[in-house]
């Protein structure tokens, strides 16, 4: 990782028919709104690129895959409009991935929390390591995983989503995530993970692009209403983030 480790960034590389988007933030790969906006823009640009068929979504470092929303930015929100705009950032990314004609492959090398689970769920196929435990901690800080719920429930089912949401302090193992459909494959080492991803995307990129596009449409049938739904959910989160409960909880988390 040659970039400045104190500054969030997203990089893009293209090799053959495969693009790789890699994001980084010093705060456990959590997302400020600027990063969410940039990621959405890059996904939309790649979606218009007829020369690629597959997009790998990954993060940098050896720690967490993604810790979700930036707590610093959540604490800076002072009105419902700003709150809705922030949570709409996750809605924009998920909708961009859903609407894209490209196949998204997730590389989940470490723990995923909140919005990070949502990003994994928005991928069409996920590879993970055995260290890639997941948690939906939103209720513990006074909000809820409203925006990401449709994507997560689509992968693991409403019952498992309910389990994760109400057990907001509990980590679910990578094996649990695989059993419930979030992860397709789980490996013990990052080296094996990357080898298997390379093999998979090489094979996928050899398929008929038109067939992949039509299959992508099949994968996401019945989700057209998400364009409105996710923004309605962002409004709920944007209101709750202003509550005294949430402000106090976020400050307590930051002190840990």
N, C-alpha and C positions, 0 to 999 in steps of 0.2 A: 504494500500500500504506500505509494510514493506521494500521495496528496498530503496537504496539511492536516494533521490529526486533530487539530482544534476547530476545524471548519467543516460543516456538513457539505457533502458533495454527492453527485450522481454521475457515473461514467457510462459511456456507451461504447461497445465494440461490436463489429460485425465481421463474421468469418463465414464464407460461403453463404448459406441461406439462413444462418443462425445469428441473431442479435443477442447480446448480453447487456442487461441493465444492472448496474451494481450501485447500491446506495450506502452511505455512511453518515453517521452522526456520532460525536464523541459521547453523547449521553445514551449509551447502549443501543445505538441505531434507532432512536426514537425520531419521530417526524415533527419538525416545525412546519407551519403552513407553507413557507416558501419551498420546502422540499416536496411537499405534496403537489404543489402547483407545477413544479418543474418535472416531477415524475409523470404527471398526467400529460403534459406537453410532449415529453419524449415518447410516451406510449402512443399518442395520437400520430406523431410523425412517423414512427416505425410502422404503424398500422397502414399507412399510405404507401409504404415502400413495397413495391411488387416483387422485389428481388429476394425478400426473406419470407420464410414460412413460420419460423419459430422464434420465441423470445424467452430467454432464461432470465428469471428475476432472482437476484441474490443480494447479499449484503457483505460488507467487508469486516475484517477482524475475526477473532477467535472466540468472542463472547456471544452475546445475544444476537439472534437473527434480527429481531425488531422488538423494541419495548413499547411500541404503540405511539400514542400522542406525546408530544413534548410537554412535560409538567410545567416547565417555565412559561411556556406560551399559554397553557391553560390558566395559570395564575394571573396572567396579564389581561385576560378577557374581562371587560367591565360592562358589557351590554349584550343583549340577546342577539342583535344583528351580527356582532363580531363573533359570538359563540357559534351561531349557525354557520357563518362563513368558514370558521375553522373546521368544524366537523364535516362540512360539505367537501372539504379537501379529500377526505377518505372516500366520500361518495363519488367524487370525480374520478379517483383512481380506479375504484372497483368498477364503475360504469365504463371507463375507458377499456379496461381489460375484458369486460363482458362483451362489449360491442366490437372489439377488434377482431379482424378475420384471422389473426395469428394464433398459434397454439402457445400458451404460456406454461412454462415449466418452472416450478419453484425449487430453489436450492435452499433448504432450511437447515442450516448447519448448527444452529443453537436455539436457545429458548425463544419462544414467541409469546408476546403478551398483547391482549386487546387488539388494537389495529393490526399488529403483526400477524395474529391469527386470521384476521380478515383478509390480509394480503395473500396468505397461503391458501385460504379457501377460494379466492378469486382466480387462482391458477387452475389450469386444466389438468395438470398432473404434477404431483409433488414428490420430490426426493428429500429425505431427511436423514440426519444422524440420530443415534440413540440418545444423544444429549438434547435433542430438540423437543423438550417438554413444552406444554402449552398451558396458558391460564387466561381466563377472562376476569380481570380484577376490577372491572368498572364499578360494580355495585359497592365495593369496598371504599370507593372514593366518592360515592354519592351520585354517580351517573349510571349509565348502563350501556351495554354493547348494542345500542339501537341501530346504528348505521350499518354495522357489519353483520347484523343478525341474519338477513336474508342469504348472504353468501355462506355464512357458517352453517346455518340450518340446512341449506341446500346440500352441503357435503356430509354433515354428521347426523342430521335429523333433529327435529325439535326436542325430543326427549333428552338427547345427549347435550344439546345446547342449553336446555334448562338446568341440567346437572352442573355444567360448567359455570353458568351465570350465577346460580345460587351459592355454589361453593367457590366464591370469589377469591378466597385465600389459598385455594388448593391447586397444586400443579397436577396436570394429567401427563402421563408419560408419553414418549414417542410411540411406544407400542399401543397404548390406548388410542392415540390419534390415528394410527394405521388401522386398527381394528374397526374404528368408527368411520373410516373413509376419508379423513383429511389428508393423510399421507398414503401414497401408493407403494412406496418402497422405503425401507429404513436400513441403514448400514452403520456399522460400529465405528468406522473411521471416515474422516473427511476425504482421505485419498481414495478410498473405495467409492465414496459418494460421487466424487468428481469423475472417476473412471466410468461409472455407470451412467451418469448424466451425459457424458460425451458420446457414449455408445448409443444412448436413446435418441438424442437430438440428431445425431448423424443419420440414424435410420429414418426418423420422422421427416427430416429435410429431403429425403429421397422420394417421398410420396408425392402423388399428384397434388399440386397446390389447390386446384379446384375442388378436389375431393376433401382435402383438409378444411377448406373454407366451409363447405356444405356440412361437414361433421361438426365444426365449431358452432354452426347455427343450431344443429340438433342438440348439442350439449347444453345450450343455454335457452332452449325453448321454454316459453312461459315466464320469461323474466323481463319482458318489455316494459312492464309497469314500474320496474326499479328506477327508471329515469326520474319519476316523481316520488316514489316511495322513499328512496334513500335521502332525499332532501327534506322530506317531511320528518324523517327520523332525526336528521341533523338539527332540526329546529327544537326537538325535544331535548337533545343533549346540550344545545346552546343555551337553553333555559336553565337546566339543572346545574350546569357548571358554575352558575352564579350563586348557588345556594350556600349558606353558611356552612352546612355540613361538608360540602365539597371543598370549599376554600380551606377549612380547617384540616380536612383529611389530606389534601395536597401538601399543605405546609408540614404536616407530620411526616409524610413520606419523604419529603425533601431533607428532613433532619436526620433520617436514618443513614 
